Amino acid sequence: MRADIIYDSEGRLRFRCGQLAFEKHDEKRIEQELLSYDGITSVKATSSNGGILVMYKGNNRNRIIDLVRKLDTKSLTAAEGEASLADEIDEKFREDLTKLIVKRVIHKFLIPSSLRPIITVIKGAKYILNALGELLTMNIDVDVLDGASITACLAKKDYKTAGSVMFMLSVSSLLESYTKEKAKAALTESLMIKTEKLWLVDEDGERLVPMSELKTGNCVRIRTGSIIPVDGEVAYGQAEVNEASMTGEAVPVSKMKGSSVFAGTVIENGSIVVCIRALASDTRISQIADLISRSESLKSQLQSRAEVLADSIVPYSFMGFFAALLLTGNVNRAVSLLMVDFSCAIKLSVPISVISVIREAADHDITVKGGKYLEEYAAADTIAFDKTGTLTNAEPKLTAVVPFGDYEENEVLKIAACIEEHFPHSVARAIVNAASIRGITHAEEHSEVIYIVAHGTATNLYGKRTVIGSRHFVAEDEGVAVSQEQQRIIDEKAEGSSVVFLAIGGELAGALCISDPPRSEAKNVITQLRKQGFESVVMLTGDSKGAAEHTAKVLGIDDYYYQVLPENKHSYIRKLREKGHRVIMVGDGINDSPALAEANVSAAMSDASDIAKETADITLRSCDLYELVRMRILSRRLMNRINGNYRFILAFNSALMVLGFFGVISPSFSALLHNGSTMLICAKSMTPLLDDEHNT
C-alpha cells in the first residue's frame, strides 16, 4: 500500500494512502491487523481520505512504516465486531431516505416559491423522457404512466402534486432497491461456505492440510463429487467438470493436463491434481454473486403472470383518463384516474414478497435459489426421500466387521477406511471413524481411487483390483462370488443394518455392517408434512430390502424402493411426475443428483456432497429435518400473501379510480393514497411469515 507520512512525532505517525486506497469495511480490518503487533497502542483508519493514524511506544517507528506500506487489503481477515454487509445496506438506506426527506423539506419550505416550479419541471423532465423512450419502442408500461401523470400535472401547473408524485416514486424505488439488496446480503453471507482442507500433493506424497496453509503454485488433489475451491491449471489426471456455476452449461467439460479449472465448479467424475493459480477468497465470492444474480431471474410463475397482467392494465388507465375527460369534461377528475397505477403496486409487491421470503428462509438456515422453487414447493403433493444421511442419522455407526478368507477383522477395516476416506459420504465417514476409534492407522498403499457413481469405489492394492460398495456392485457388476453361507453369516451380523462389501482380487474379503437408525425427528416430520398437504411420502434407497423395510415401518412411509441405482431413482421421480404428481426430492449424496435434477423442486441436506448441493434448488444448512416443514409453511404462506396483496391492490386502486371519477378526491390526494398504499403493501410484504411457533 502506498502510504505517505503527513505527520511524524515521537509515539505518533499519520499516514495518507489516498481516497481509493481502501474501503469502509477495511477500516476495522486494518486497525485489527496493526494492533496485533507489539509496540502499537492504538490505530485509527479512515477510508474517506485514506488516512491511518498509529500511536506507538518504544523505538518502533521504522518497523511501523514498513508494516503500513506492506498492508494488502486483499489479505486482511474480517475484524471482530465488524459490520456485516446487511448492516452497511441498512446504514445506506437510512442515509438515502434521510437525503430524500431533507431535499423534500428544503424544496417545500426553503426554496423561494418563484423557483419551485422551475425545479419541479427539471426533475419531471427525467420521467417524461423515460416515458417518451418507452413510447418510441411501442412499449406502454409503468414508466409511460408515471411520465403521463407528471406531464398532466405540469400541464395544469399543479407543481405541488407533481412534486408529491415524484417524491413518492423516489421513495418506492428506494424501498424496492433496499429490500432486494438486503435479501442479496443475507444470501451472500449464508452461502459463504469455505473448503477447510485439501489434499496437498508434493514430494512427500499426499496429505490433508488446511486451506490457510496453501499458496499459489501448490498442487492439490481434487476428486469426484467435490467442488474445486481454487482457480488453477490441471497438472495431471483427467476429470469431467460441471461448470454450470460459471457458464450456465450443465454438460460436463473434460479436463486434462494443461486445462484451466475455476473455483465453484464441480468434479462429476475422475480425479485431477490442480496447480493453484488463485486461492478461494475472490473466486468463490464471484461464484456466489453469480448464483445470487441467477436466483433473482428465477421468478415464480405467479410473479411472471402478475407482471404481464400489470403491464396489460396500463392501457386501461389511459382509457379511464380519456373516458373521464370525455364524459365529465373535468381535467382534475381525469388526472385523478391517471394517478392510479395498478402496475406499480403489483410489480413491486410481488418480487419484494418473494425475495423477502428468500431472505427469511436464509435466516432459518435454508438457502433457496429462486422464487419459482418456492411456488413449486408450495404446490407439491409428493415428497421423496433418500434414506442414508437424509432420513437416517447423519453419523451412522459401524456395528460389525465380517472378514472372509485369509483376512482378519482389523485388516478389512483398515483397507476399507483407507479407500473410503477420499469420499464425502456418511457411510464412508462411519468406516473411517470406526478405524480411528480402534486406533487403526491406514497409510495409503493402493493406487488412484476411482469413484463409480452410486456403485462404489475401485482401486488396485498390491497389484490386485480392490472394490468396495453395495452387493449389487461387488457381486453383479464385478462378478465376485458371494456364497449362500457367506450371505447367511452377513445377515446374522447385520440384523437389518446396511452392508458394504469389500472384494480383493475377485474374492470377497469381508463385509462391513453399518447401523443407520432414523433421525429422532424423522417420524414426526413425516406426520407434519402430511398435515401440510403431502398426499404421499416415498423413500428411495440403495440399501438392502431388510434395512429399507425396517426404516419405512418405523417412520410410517407409504412406499419404499430398495437397492435403487441413480438411474432408477431418476426414473422413479420421472414416473411420479408423468402421473401428474408434483414432486420434491430430498437427498444428500452424489448418487442422488440425477433424481434431484429430475424433481419439480429438490432439497439437499446440510452435510450433502458438493455436487448434490449444486444440483439442488433448496439447501438446508442445519441437520434438522423440521426445516422441510418450515419451508412448506413458508412457501404456502408466501403464495397466500401474494394472492392477498394482488386482491387488495385491485380492490383499493379500483376504488380510487371510482372516487376520482366522481370527483370525491383530488389528483394530489389520489396520488398520495395510491403511492402510500403501494409503500404500505411493500412494507407489509417484508414482514416475517413464520411465527414464534415455527421459529423454534
C-alpha positions in Angstrom: 0.0 0.0 0.0 1.3 3.4 -1.0 1.5 5.4 2.3 2.9 9.0 2.7 3.8 10.2 6.1 2.0 13.5 6.8 2.7 13.8 10.5 5.6 12.3 12.4 6.4 12.9 16.1 7.6 10.7 18.9 4.9 8.0 19.5 2.6 9.2 16.7 2.6 8.6 12.9 -0.1 9.7 10.5 -0.2 8.2 7.0 -2.2 9.3 3.9 -2.8 6.5 1.5 -5.3 8.2 -0.9 -9.1 8.2 -1.1 -9.3 4.9 -3.0 -6.7 3.1 -1.0 -9.2 1.0 1.0 -13.0 0.6 1.5 -15.0 1.4 4.7 -15.3 -2.3 5.6 -11.4 -2.4 5.6 -11.1 0.2 8.4 -11.5 -2.2 11.3 -9.5 -4.9 9.5 -6.5 -2.5 9.1 -6.9 -1.5 12.8 -7.0 -5.1 13.9 -4.0 -6.1 11.8 -1.7 -3.3 13.0 -2.8 -3.7 16.7 -1.7 -7.4 16.6 1.9 -6.2 16.6 3.8 -5.4 19.8 4.5 -1.7 20.5 1.4 -0.4 18.7 -1.0 1.1 21.3 -3.8 2.4 19.0 -4.8 2.7 15.4 -7.5 4.7 13.6 -8.1 4.1 9.9 -10.4 6.4 7.8 -11.5 5.3 4.3 -12.9 8.7 3.2 -9.4 10.2 2.9 -7.3 7.0 3.2 -5.8 8.1 6.5 -4.2 5.8 9.1 -3.2 7.2 12.5 -0.8 5.0 14.5 0.1 5.6 18.2 3.1 3.6 19.4 5.7 3.3 22.2 9.3 2.5 22.1 11.7 2.5 19.2 9.3 1.1 16.6 9.0 3.9 14.1 10.7 2.3 11.1 9.0 -1.1 11.7 5.6 0.6 11.7 6.3 2.4 8.5 7.3 -0.9 6.9 4.1 -2.6 8.3 1.8 0.1 6.9 3.4 0.1 3.5 3.2 -3.7 3.3 -0.6 -3.8 4.1 -2.6 -5.6 1.4 -6.4 -5.2 1.8 -7.0 -8.5 -0.1 -5.2 -10.5 2.6 -6.8 -8.8 5.6 -9.1 -11.0 7.8 -12.5 -10.0 9.0 -12.4 -8.0 12.2 -14.2 -9.0 15.3 -17.4 -7.0 15.6 -17.1 -5.8 12.0 -20.3 -4.5 10.5 -21.9 -7.0 8.1 -22.9 -6.3 4.5 -26.5 -6.2 5.7 -25.6 -3.5 8.3 -23.9 -1.4 5.7 -27.0 -1.7 3.5 -29.2 -0.6 6.4 -27.0 2.4 7.0 -27.0 3.4 3.3 -30.8 3.1 3.2 -31.2 5.4 6.2 -28.8 7.9 4.7 -30.6 7.8 1.3 -34.0 8.1 2.8 -32.9 11.0 5.0 -31.5 12.8 2.0 -34.8 12.4 0.1 -36.8 13.8 3.1 -34.3 16.7 3.6 -34.5 17.6 -0.1 -38.3 17.5 0.0 -38.3 19.7 3.1 -35.9 22.2 1.6 -37.9 22.3 -1.6 -41.2 23.0 0.2 -40.0 25.4 2.9 -36.6 26.9 2.0 -36.7 27.3 -1.8 -38.3 30.6 -2.9 -41.8 30.0 -4.3 -40.8 31.5 -7.6 -38.1 28.9 -8.1 -40.1 25.8 -7.1 -41.9 25.4 -10.4 -38.6 25.5 -12.4 -37.0 22.9 -10.1 -40.1 20.7 -10.4 -40.1 20.9 -14.2 -36.4 20.0 -14.3 -37.0 16.9 -12.1 -40.1 15.9 -14.0 -38.1 16.0 -17.3 -36.4 12.8 -16.4 -39.7 10.9 -16.0 -41.1 12.4 -19.2 -38.0 11.5 -21.2 -38.2 7.9 -19.9 -41.9 7.7 -20.9 -41.1 9.0 -24.4 -38.3 6.5 -24.8 -40.8 3.6 -23.9 -43.3 5.0 -26.4 -40.8 5.1 -29.2 -40.3 1.3 -28.7 -44.1 0.8 -28.6 -43.9 -0.3 -25.0 -46.7 1.0 -22.8 -45.7 0.3 -19.3 -45.5 1.9 -15.8 -42.8 4.4 -17.0 -45.3 5.8 -19.5 -48.0 6.0 -16.9 -45.6 7.9 -14.5 -44.5 10.2 -17.3 -48.1 10.9 -18.3 -49.1 11.6 -14.7 -46.3 14.1 -14.2 -46.9 15.7 -17.6 -50.6 16.1 -16.8 -49.8 17.8 -13.5 -47.2 20.1 -15.1 -49.6 21.0 -17.9 -52.2 22.1 -15.3 -49.4 23.9 -13.5 -50.1 21.8 -10.5 -46.5 21.7 -9.3 -47.3 20.6 -5.8 -49.0 17.4 -7.0 -46.2 16.7 -9.5 -43.6 17.1 -6.7 -45.6 14.8 -4.4 -45.8 12.1 -7.1 -42.1 12.2 -7.9 -41.2 12.1 -4.2 -43.4 9.0 -3.7 -42.0 7.4 -6.7 -38.4 8.0 -5.4 -39.3 6.5 -2.0 -40.9 3.5 -3.6 -37.9 2.9 -5.8 -35.5 3.3 -2.8 -37.6 0.8 -0.8 -37.6 -1.8 -3.6 -33.8 -1.4 -4.0 -33.2 -1.7 -0.3 -35.3 -4.9 0.0 -33.5 -6.6 -2.8 -30.1 -5.6 -1.5 -30.9 -6.9 2.0 -32.0 -10.2 0.5 -28.8 -10.4 -1.6 -26.7 -9.7 1.5 -28.4 -12.4 3.5 -28.0 -14.9 0.7 -24.3 -13.9 0.2 -23.5 -14.3 3.8 -25.4 -17.6 4.1 -23.7 -19.1 1.0 -20.1 -18.3 2.1 -19.2 -21.9 2.5 -15.4 -22.3 2.5 -13.5 -25.5 2.0 -11.4 -26.1 5.1 -8.9 -28.7 4.0 -7.5 -30.0 0.7 -5.1 -32.9 -0.3 -1.7 -31.3 -0.9 0.5 -33.1 -3.4 4.2 -32.7 -3.1 7.4 -34.7 -3.0 6.3 -36.3 0.3 3.1 -37.7 -1.3 -0.4 -36.6 -0.4 -1.5 -35.2 2.9 -4.6 -33.3 4.1 -3.7 -29.7 5.0 -5.8 -26.6 6.0 -6.7 -24.2 3.2 -4.9 -21.4 5.1 -1.5 -23.2 4.6 -1.8 -23.3 0.8 -0.1 -20.9 -1.5 -0.2 -20.2 -5.2 1.9 -22.7 -7.0 1.0 -25.6 -4.7 -0.6 -28.6 -6.2 -3.8 -30.2 -4.7 -5.7 -33.4 -5.4 -9.5 -32.9 -6.1 -11.7 -36.0 -6.5 -15.2 -36.9 -7.7 -18.1 -35.1 -6.1 -16.0 -32.2 -4.7 -16.2 -28.5 -5.5 -13.0 -27.1 -6.9 -12.2 -24.3 -4.4 -9.4 -22.6 -6.3 -8.5 -21.3 -9.8 -5.7 -23.2 -11.4 -4.3 -25.5 -14.1 -4.5 -29.3 -14.3 -1.0 -30.7 -13.6 -2.1 -34.3 -14.3 -5.1 -36.5 -14.2 -8.5 -36.3 -16.0 -12.0 -35.4 -14.9 -15.4 -34.4 -16.1 -16.1 -31.0 -14.6 -19.6 -29.4 -14.3 -19.0 -25.7 -15.0 -22.7 -24.7 -14.7 -22.0 -22.3 -11.8 -19.8 -20.2 -14.2 -21.1 -20.8 -17.7 -24.7 -22.0 -17.2 -23.9 -25.0 -19.3 -24.9 -28.2 -17.4 -23.0 -30.6 -19.8 -19.7 -31.7 -18.1 -16.4 -30.5 -19.7 -13.5 -32.8 -20.0 -10.4 -31.5 -18.2 -6.9 -32.9 -18.6 -3.3 -31.8 -18.3 -3.0 -28.1 -19.2 -6.7 -27.3 -18.8 -7.8 -24.4 -16.7 -10.3 -25.0 -13.9 -12.2 -22.5 -11.8 -13.4 -22.2 -8.2 -17.0 -23.1 -7.7 -17.1 -25.8 -10.4 -17.8 -29.4 -9.5 -16.0 -32.7 -10.5 -18.6 -35.1 -11.6 -16.2 -38.0 -12.4 -12.5 -38.5 -12.2 -9.6 -37.0 -10.2 -7.2 -34.3 -11.0 -4.2 -32.6 -9.5 -4.5 -28.8 -9.8 -1.7 -26.3 -9.6 -3.1 -23.3 -7.8 -3.2 -20.0 -9.7 -5.6 -18.1 -7.4 -6.9 -19.1 -3.9 -10.5 -19.3 -3.0 -11.5 -15.9 -1.5 -12.1 -13.8 -4.5 -13.1 -16.6 -6.9 -15.6 -18.1 -4.5 -17.2 -14.8 -3.9 -17.6 -14.2 -7.6 -19.3 -17.6 -7.9 -21.7 -16.7 -5.1 -22.5 -13.4 -6.7 -23.3 -15.2 -10.0 -25.6 -17.6 -8.2 -27.5 -14.8 -6.5 -27.9 -12.9 -9.8 -29.3 -16.1 -11.4 -31.6 -16.6 -8.4 -33.2 -13.2 -9.0 -34.1 -14.2 -12.5 -35.8 -17.4 -11.4 -39.2 -15.9 -10.9 -42.3 -17.8 -9.8 -45.0 -18.3 -12.4 -47.3 -16.2 -10.2 -44.8 -13.3 -10.3 -44.4 -13.5 -14.1 -48.2 -13.6 -14.5 -48.6 -10.7 -12.2 -46.1 -8.6 -14.2 -47.8 -9.5 -17.5 -51.1 -8.5 -16.1 -49.7 -5.3 -14.5 -48.4 -4.2 -17.9 -51.7 -5.1 -19.6 -53.6 -2.9 -17.1 -51.7 0.3 -18.0 -53.6 1.0 -21.3 -56.9 0.7 -19.3 -55.7 3.5 -17.0 -55.3 5.7 -20.1 -58.7 4.6 -21.4 -60.2 5.7 -18.0 -58.4 9.0 -18.3 -59.8 9.8 -21.7 -63.3 8.4 -20.8 -63.4 10.7 -17.7 -62.3 13.6 -19.8 -64.9 12.9 -22.4 -67.8 12.2 -20.1 -67.2 14.9 -17.4 -65.1 17.4 -19.2 -63.2 17.8 -15.9 -59.4 17.6 -16.2 -59.0 17.2 -12.5 -61.2 14.1 -12.4 -59.4 12.7 -15.5 -56.0 13.2 -13.9 -57.1 11.6 -10.7 -57.6 8.3 -12.7 -54.2 8.7 -14.3 -52.6 9.0 -10.9 -53.7 5.4 -10.1 -51.3 2.8 -11.2 -52.1 -0.9 -10.7 -48.9 -1.9 -12.3 -46.6 -0.2 -9.8 -48.0 -1.9 -6.7 -48.2 -5.3 -8.4 -44.7 -5.2 -9.8 -43.2 -4.0 -6.5 -45.1 -6.1 -4.0 -44.8 -9.5 -5.7 -41.0 -9.6 -6.2 -40.5 -8.0 -2.8 -42.6 -10.7 -1.2 -40.6 -13.4 -3.0 -37.2 -12.0 -2.2 -38.2 -11.2 1.4 -39.2 -14.8 1.9 -35.8 -16.0 0.4 -34.2 -13.7 3.0 -36.4 -15.1 5.8 -35.6 -18.6 4.7 -31.9 -17.8 4.8 -32.4 -16.5 8.4 -33.7 -20.0 9.2 -30.8 -21.8 7.7 -32.5 -22.5 4.3 -31.0 -21.4 1.1 -33.4 -21.0 -1.8 -32.0 -20.4 -5.3 -35.1 -18.7 -6.8 -38.7 -17.7 -6.4 -40.1 -20.3 -8.7 -38.9 -23.1 -6.3 -40.9 -21.6 -3.5 -44.0 -21.8 -5.7 -43.2 -25.4 -6.7 -42.6 -26.3 -3.1 -45.9 -24.9 -2.0 -47.8 -26.8 -4.8 -46.1 -30.2 -4.4 -48.2 -33.2 -3.4 -45.4 -35.9 -3.1 -42.1 -35.8 -1.3 -39.4 -38.4 -1.9 -36.5 -39.1 0.4 -33.1 -40.7 0.1 -32.6 -42.8 3.1 -28.9 -42.8 4.2 -27.9 -39.4 5.6 -31.3 -37.9 5.0 -34.0 -39.8 6.9 -31.3 -41.6 9.0 -28.7 -40.1 11.3 -26.1 -38.0 9.7 -23.4 -40.1 11.5 -24.1 -43.8 11.0 -22.0 -46.3 13.1 -20.1 -49.3 12.2 -21.6 -52.2 14.1 -19.7 -55.2 12.8 -16.9 -56.3 10.5 -17.2 -59.7 8.9 -13.9 -61.0 7.5 -13.6 -63.8 5.0 -10.8 -65.9 3.6 -7.3 -65.1 4.9 -8.3 -61.6 6.1 -8.7 -60.5 9.7 -11.3 -58.1 11.0 -8.9 -55.2 11.6 -7.3 -55.7 8.2 -10.7 -55.5 6.4 -11.5 -52.3 8.3 -8.0 -50.8 7.6 -8.3 -51.4 3.9 -11.9 -50.1 3.7 -11.1 -47.0 5.7 -8.0 -46.2 3.5 -10.2 -46.3 0.4 -13.3 -44.6 1.8 -11.5 -41.6 3.4 -11.4 -39.9 0.0 -15.1 -39.5 -0.5 -17.7 -37.3 1.3 -20.5 -39.7 2.3 -21.9 -40.6 5.7 -21.3 -44.3 5.3 -17.7 -43.6 4.3 -17.2 -41.4 7.3 -18.6 -44.2 9.6 -16.0 -46.6 8.3 -13.2 -44.0 8.7 -14.3 -43.0 12.2 -14.5 -46.6 13.3 -10.9 -47.2 12.2 -9.8 -44.1 14.1 -11.7 -45.2 17.3 -9.9 -48.6 17.1 -6.5 -46.9 16.6 -6.1 -48.4 13.2 -3.7 -46.4 11.0 -4.1 -46.8 7.3 -1.3 -45.3 5.3 -2.1 -45.4 1.6 -0.7 -48.5 -0.2 -3.2 -48.5 -3.0 -3.2 -46.7 -6.4 -5.6 -44.0 -7.5 -9.1 -44.4 -6.2 -11.9 -44.3 -8.7 -15.4 -43.5 -7.5 -18.1 -45.2 -9.6 -21.3 -43.1 -9.0 -23.9 -45.0 -6.9 -22.0 -48.3 -7.1 -18.8 -48.0 -5.0 -15.1 -47.4 -5.3 -12.4 -49.2 -7.1 -8.5 -49.2 -6.9 -5.5 -51.5 -7.1 -4.0 -52.9 -3.9 -0.8 -55.0 -4.0 -1.4 -55.4 -7.7 -5.0 -56.7 -7.2 -8.2 -55.0 -8.2 -10.0 -53.9 -5.0 -13.6 -52.8 -4.9 -15.9 -51.7 -2.1 -19.6 -50.9 -2.3 -23.1 -52.4 -2.4 -23.8 -56.1 -3.0 -25.1 -55.2 -6.5 -21.8 -53.5 -7.4 -19.5 -56.2 -5.9 -21.4 -59.3 -6.8 -23.2 -58.4 -10.0 -21.1 -55.7 -11.7 -17.7 -57.0 -10.6 -18.6 -60.7 -10.7 -17.4 -61.5 -7.2 -19.0 -64.7 -5.8 -20.9 -64.4 -2.5 -21.8 -67.9 -1.3 -25.1 -68.7 0.5 -23.1 -69.4 3.6 -21.3 -66.1 3.5 -24.6 -64.3 2.9 -26.1 -66.1 5.9 -23.3 -65.1 8.2 -23.6 -61.5 6.9 -27.3 -61.4 7.5 -26.9 -62.7 11.1 -24.4 -60.0 11.9 -26.2 -57.2 10.1 -29.6 -57.6 11.8 -31.3 -55.1 9.4 -28.2 -52.8 9.1 -26.8 -51.7 5.8 -23.9 -53.8 4.4 -20.9 -52.7 2.5 -18.9 -55.4 0.7 -15.1 -55.5 0.2 -13.5 -57.6 -2.5 -9.8 -58.0 -3.3 -8.6 -59.8 -6.4 -12.0 -61.1 -7.4 -12.7 -62.7 -4.0 -14.9 -61.5 -1.1 -12.6 -60.2 1.7 -15.2 -59.0 4.1 -18.4 -57.1 4.8 -18.9 -54.1 7.0 -22.3 -53.6 8.7 -23.5 -50.0 9.2 -26.2 -49.2 11.6 -28.0 -46.1 10.5 -31.1 -45.5 12.7 -33.7 -42.9 11.7 -33.2 -39.4 12.9 -35.1 -38.7 16.1 -37.3 -36.1 14.5 -37.9 -38.0 11.2 -41.2 -39.7 12.2 -42.8 -36.5 13.5 -41.6 -34.6 10.5 -43.3 -37.0 8.1 -46.5 -36.7 10.2 -46.2 -32.9 10.0 -45.6 -32.9 6.2 -48.8 -34.9 5.7 -50.7 -32.3 7.8 -49.2 -29.7 5.4 -50.9 -31.3 2.4 -48.5 -34.0 1.1 -50.5 -36.9 -0.1 -47.6 -39.4 -0.5 -44.2 -39.9 1.2 -41.7 -42.1 -0.7 -38.3 -43.5 0.2 -35.6 -44.4 -2.3 -32.5 -46.2 -1.1 -29.7 -48.3 -2.4 -29.8 -50.4 0.9 -31.0 -53.9 1.2 -34.7 -54.9 1.4 -34.4 -55.6 5.2 -32.9 -52.2 6.0 -35.3 -50.3 3.8 -38.4 -52.2 5.1 -37.4 -51.6 8.7 -36.9 -47.9 8.2 -40.2 -47.5 6.3 -42.1 -49.3 9.0 -40.6 -47.2 11.8 -41.3 -43.9 10.1 -44.7 -44.8 8.6 -43.6 -44.2 5.0 -46.2 -45.0 2.2 -43.9 -46.5 -0.5 -40.3 -47.5 -0.5 -37.9 -48.8 -3.1 -34.6 -50.7 -2.2 -31.3 -51.4 -4.0 -32.1 -48.5 -6.2 -29.4 -47.2 -8.6 -29.2 -43.5 -9.6 -30.8 -44.0 -12.9 -33.6 -45.9 -11.2 -34.1 -43.1 -8.7 -34.3 -40.7 -11.6 -36.8 -42.9 -13.4 -39.0 -43.3 -10.2 -39.2 -39.5 -9.9 -40.0 -39.2 -13.6 -42.8 -41.8 -13.4 -44.3 -39.9 -10.5 -44.3 -36.7 -12.5 -45.7 -38.4 -15.5 -48.7 -39.5 -13.3 -49.4 -35.8 -12.6 -47.7 -35.5 -9.2 -45.6 -32.5 -8.3 -42.6 -34.0 -6.6 -40.0 -32.8 -4.0 -36.8 -34.9 -3.9 -34.7 -34.7 -0.7 -31.2 -36.2 -0.8 -27.6 -35.7 0.3 -25.3 -37.9 -1.8 -23.6 -37.8 -5.2 -25.9 -40.7 -6.2 -28.9 -38.6 -5.5 -28.0 -35.9 -8.1 -29.9 -37.4 -11.1 -33.1 -37.6 -9.0 -32.6 -34.1 -7.5 -32.4 -32.7 -11.1 -35.5 -34.6 -12.3 -37.8 -33.5 -9.4 -40.1 -30.4 -9.7 -38.1 -29.0 -6.8 -35.2 -30.6 -4.9 -33.6 -30.1 -1.4 -30.2 -31.1 -0.2 -29.2 -31.7 3.4 -26.6 -29.6 5.3 -23.9 -32.3 5.1 -24.7 -33.2 1.5 -21.9 -33.7 -1.1 -20.9 -30.6 -3.1 -22.5 -31.9 -6.3 -25.8 -32.6 -4.5 -25.8 -29.0 -3.1 -25.0 -27.6 -6.6 -27.8 -29.6 -8.2 -30.5 -28.9 -5.5 -32.8 -25.9 -5.7 -33.0 -25.6 -1.9 -30.3 -26.4 0.6 -30.9 -27.0 4.4 -27.9 -25.6 6.3 -28.8 -27.3 9.5 -29.2 -31.0 10.2 -32.8 -30.6 11.3 -35.5 -32.2 9.1 -38.1 -29.8 10.6 -36.7 -27.3 8.1 -38.7 -29.1 5.4 -41.9 -28.4 7.4 -40.9 -24.8 7.9 -40.2 -24.5 4.2 -43.6 -25.8 3.4 -45.3 -23.4 5.8 -43.2 -20.5 4.5 -43.8 -21.2 0.8 -47.6 -21.7 1.2 -47.9 -18.5 3.3 -46.0 -16.7 0.6 -48.5 -17.8 -2.0 -51.3 -16.7 0.2 -49.6 -13.3 0.8 -49.1 -12.7 -2.9 -52.7 -13.6 -3.8 -53.9 -11.4 -0.9 -51.7 -8.5 -2.0 -53.0 -8.9 -5.5 -56.7 -8.8 -4.4 -56.1 -5.8 -2.2 -54.3 -3.9 -5.0 -57.0 -4.5 -7.5 -59.8 -3.5 -5.0 -58.1 -0.5 -3.5 -56.9 1.1 -6.7 -60.3 0.4 -8.4 -61.9 2.3 -5.5 -59.5 5.2 -6.0 -60.4 5.3 -9.7 -64.2 5.4 -8.9 -63.7 8.1 -6.3 -61.5 10.1 -8.7 -64.1 9.8 -11.5 -66.9 11.2 -9.3 -64.6 14.0 -8.0 -64.6 12.8 -4.4 -60.8 13.0 -4.2 -58.4 15.4 -5.9 -55.5 14.3 -8.1 -52.9 15.0 -5.4 -54.8 13.1 -2.8 -55.3 10.2 -5.2 -51.6 10.1 -5.9 -50.9 10.2 -2.1 -53.3 7.4 -1.4 -52.0 5.3 -4.3 -48.3 5.7 -3.5 -48.9 5.4 0.2 -50.8 2.2 -0.2 -48.0 0.9 -2.5 -45.4 1.6 0.1 -47.5 0.1 2.9 -48.2 -3.1 0.9 -44.4 -3.4 0.1 -43.6 -2.8 3.8 -46.1 -5.5 4.8 -44.6 -7.8 2.2 -41.2 -7.5 4.0 -42.6 -8.7 7.4 -41.8 -12.3 8.6 -44.2 -15.1 7.7 -43.2 -17.6 10.3 -44.5 -17.0 13.8 -42.7 -18.0 17.0 -44.2 -21.4 17.0 -42.4 -22.2 13.7 -39.2 -20.4 14.7 -38.4 -22.9 17.4 
